[in-house]
Amino acid sequence: MPTAQSRTSRAGNSEALRLPEDVAFDVGTEVVIVRSGDVMTIYSARMTVAEMAARLAEMPRPGAIEARDGDELPERAE
């Protein structure tokens, strides 16, 4: 797990934190920040259902659907 050290700065009326490249998200990534005492956890925000549907719609359709082998279930003793 990469660890980085940085320093806060002022950005307008807000405090800003620069994320070094080895721990950074892609530019424009929406994040959620959770603070508990002096510990902050930053993680990427989940997609909404509409965003997920749009991303799935962008994916190419499969050429063909493969037939699955049937599942063989063992006999159970009663």
Secondary structure as UniProt FT lines:
FT   STRAND          8..11
FT   TURN            12..13
FT   STRAND          14..17
FT   HELIX           21..23
FT   TURN            27..28
FT   STRAND          31..36
FT   TURN            37..38
FT   STRAND          39..44
FT   HELIX           49..58
//
